[in-house]
Amino acid sequence: QFSIGPWQYGDSTSSACLKALRLREARLVQLEQLFERAASYGEPIVRPLWWHDPLDPSCYHIGDAFMLGNTTLVAPVLEPSMRSRPIYLPAGRWRSERGLLHMGPAWLLSYPVPLDHLAVFDLES
């Protein structure tokens, strides 16, 4: 739902919003499962990184990334002029939205995140 139509801001904004809606649509099954668990067991849907790995001290100091459930790490860009950002991946095998595999624990010091993208990593089993 949009308060103001994205098309009122031009083609690039409309395109970015369409990408975001497609990302949401691709994750609807995951979101529905998380909603069900939240309703049944009181588990939060959006979780801090330390929820994933409470023994990793680095996870306690990251306030600008979060877990969506137990398997998806989201690292949004929060500054208007930034097009890259540092991202901490806790222990595990993480696949980026670009299909690249990263082994954690690790810092990705300058991970590129264009304006119309969202940095998302899925934990592989």
Summary of the structure (lengths in Angstrom):
residues: 125
radius of gyration: 15.5
end to end distance: 34.1
largest distance: 46.9
contacts: 315
relative contact order: 0.15
helix: 34%
strand: 32%
